Amino acid sequence: MSLELELKFLVGAADAPQVGKLLALYGQVTANPAQPLLNAYFDTPQQWFRRHDMGLRSRQKQGKFEQTIKLAGQQHGALQIRPEYNLPCAGVVPELAAFPSNIWPAQAEPAVLQQHLLELFRTDFIRQSWQLTSPQALIEIVYDQGEVRSGERRQLISELELELLDGDALALFDLAEFLLQALPLRAGWLSKAARGYQLYLQHGTPYPPEIPLSVLPAERLLRHLQRLQQLENCYSQQLNLALLQDVAAELQLLTDILQDEGEQLLASQGRGLLRQLAEQRGLLFNQQSYQLWLLKLSRLLWQRQQSGC
């Protein structure tokens, strides 16, 4: 098992050629040859894996197949943290018996699931990658360009991912901040798999439920940040101006939480974003100030998690 710790951003295809040049300015970087990656995602007709917050994928790379199961993790800002298991397989259909028995939920029957596996969608793209070496960390940077495909439905992929291979995770946030200050990036709230499920099911991001008042104080910042980003994604898909009122309310709640927790600078920046939202409406989501604020909140949450606060 490995723990995937990465920051994911959406980037315009026209801006992607700048990535390699910026990395060369930032540190010691090694470029790898671009390669096609063909990915098939599987589930049962009842979507057993999705209901258990698990992802099942096979990948063809350089003529060989690899299968991956991703388990439930955490997502906020551009940060995605998920345990994953990667194993070789003989073909495009995953072989569930090869995975460790302790990863399955109670009452799960891998042999029965195997009989009902169904390919739902594919994500095929060209991956360009670099490795950045610094005294603090080893980081892989990849740019994926291609499409999500389910039947006749298509959606373009143009994503930048920063993954920690070794070292201090804070170096990942430092690199992301450098790139955000130079390129118009947006936090990638939906994974490729989530986008594939939406294409397969032919529906968009659902409206998020209210956060109950009973939520633990230590979880309030995380839960409201996740809800803000889900509202942002709903707006991006629907362009419903009424949703921006909910975005404003969530921004205000986050600002109040940060103020209460002594994060004065982030609270002040949150108040500035509220003013920008009133003036710019949905254009706020493309602004560097908003994306940097999301990144700083993710960094804060990561640091608190590591310190046990």
C-alpha positions, -999 to 999 in steps of 0.1 A, spaced: 0 0 0 11 36 -6 -5 68 5 -11 91 -24 -6 128 -13 -11 151 -42 -23 186 -52 -45 186 -83 -51 217 -105 -70 225 -137 -48 243 -162 -56 256 -197 -39 237 -225 -24 269 -238 -7 275 -204 7 240 -199 39 245 -220 50 270 -193 51 243 -166 85 229 -176 101 263 -179 88 273 -144 100 241 -128 135 247 -143 135 281 -126 124 266 -93 149 238 -87 166 207 -100 143 191 -125 144 160 -147 119 157 -176 106 123 -186 93 114 -221 56 119 -227 36 87 -227 0 76 -234 -19 62 -205 -51 42 -211 -73 38 -181 -105 18 -176 -127 22 -145 -149 -6 -132 -178 -11 -108 -208 -34 -104 -242 -25 -118 -252 -14 -83 -220 7 -80 -207 -12 -50 -172 4 -52 -186 39 -54 -210 34 -25 -180 23 -4 -159 53 -15 -135 30 -33 -122 33 -69 -112 4 -91 -91 10 -122 -69 -8 -147 -42 11 -166 -23 1 -197 12 17 -199 39 6 -223 20 -25 -232 16 -37 -196 -14 -36 -174 -16 -24 -138 -47 -25 -115 -54 0 -87 -78 2 -58 -81 35 -41 -97 36 -6 -116 64 11 -95 94 18 -97 131 23 -100 160 -1 -99 198 4 -86 227 -16 -64 211 -42 -52 184 -18 -62 148 -22 -50 121 2 -60 85 -5 -45 51 3 -40 30 -28 -29 -4 -38 -12 -10 -72 -6 -45 -86 2 -59 -121 -26 -77 -139 -29 -98 -170 -54 -77 -189 -78 -48 -188 -102 -65 -163 -90 -62 -127 -83 -94 -107 -98 -87 -73 -83 -118 -57 -48 -104 -61 -55 -76 -36 -48 -80 2 -78 -94 20 -77 -68 48 -86 -39 25 -122 -52 20 -151 -40 42 -169 -65 64 -192 -87 45 -176 -80 12 -172 -109 -12 -145 -102 -38 -153 -134 -58 -189 -123 -62 -179 -87 -70 -155 -101 -97 -184 -118 -115 -203 -85 -117 -175 -61 -127 -186 -37 -155 -165 -12 -173 -182 22 -168 -159 47 -184 -123 55 -196 -98 82 -191 -73 82 -218 -46 109 -219 -10 118 -228 11 123 -196 41 146 -195 60 143 -163 90 158 -144 108 150 -111 118 179 -90 145 174 -64 151 197 -35 168 194 -1 132 191 14 115 167 -9 112 147 -41 81 157 -61 66 143 -93 48 168 -115 26 155 -142 5 172 -169 -23 151 -183 -41 160 -216 -69 139 -230 -105 130 -223 -129 112 -201 -152 90 -221 -184 71 -213 -202 58 -243 -206 87 -267 -201 113 -240 -168 131 -238 -151 156 -214 -117 171 -219 -88 165 -194 -62 192 -189 -48 187 -154 -16 194 -135 -8 171 -105 20 175 -79 26 143 -60 50 139 -30 73 110 -36 95 115 -6 103 141 20 84 170 36 49 175 24 51 213 30 75 214 0 45 203 -21 25 234 -9 55 257 -15 58 245 -51 21 249 -57 22 284 -44 50 293 -68 31 278 -98 -1 295 -87 16 329 -87 28 323 -123 -1 304 -140 -39 307 -139 -46 274 -121 -78 262 -104 -80 236 -77 -92 204 -92 -121 195 -69 -133 165 -90 -110 136 -97 -110 120 -131 -130 91 -116 -156 114 -102 -159 131 -136 -163 97 -152 -191 87 -129 -209 120 -137 -206 113 -174 -218 77 -169 -247 86 -147 -255 118 -168 -258 141 -138 -238 169 -123 -225 176 -88 -253 175 -63 -261 204 -40 -243 199 -7 -263 194 25 -260 218 53 -233 212 79 -250 203 112 -243 224 142 -233 193 161 -201 188 140 -170 187 162 -151 221 165 -120 205 151 -138 194 120 -156 227 112 -130 242 90 -126 211 69 -163 205 65 -171 240 55 -142 242 31 -154 210 14 -189 225 12 -177 257 -3 -159 238 -31 -189 217 -38 -210 248 -42 -183 263 -64 -185 231 -86 -223 233 -87 -221 269 -99 -194 261 -125 -217 234 -140 -250 252 -137 -241 289 -138 -270 295 -115 -265 330 -99 -286 320 -69 -259 296 -58 -235 325 -53 -256 335 -23 -248 302 -7 -211 306 -17 -211 340 1 -227 324 32 -201 297 33 -172 321 28 -186 342 57 -188 310 79 -152 301 70 -140 336 78 -157 335 112 -142 301 120 -107 314 111 -112 345 132 -123 324 162 -93 301 158 -68 329 158 -60 328 120 -62 365 116 -45 368 82 -66 341 66 -97 356 81 -88 390 67 -82 375 33 -116 357 35 -133 391 41 -115 404 10 -128 375 -10 -163 383 1 -159 418 -13 -145 403 -46 -175 379 -48 -199 408 -45 -182 427 -73 -171 399 -96 -196 371 -89 -186 338 -104 -154 353 -118 -140 351 -83 -133 314 -87 -107 322 -115 -89 347 -94 -54 340 -81 -63 354 -47 -91 328 -42 -70 299 -54 -41 309 -31 -65 311 -2 -78 276 -8 -42 264 -10 -33 281 23 -64 265 40 -53 231 28 -18 237 41 -32 247 75 -55 216 77 -25 194 67 -3 209 94 -30 205 120 -36 169 111 1 162 114 4 179 148 -28 161 161 -47 194 166 
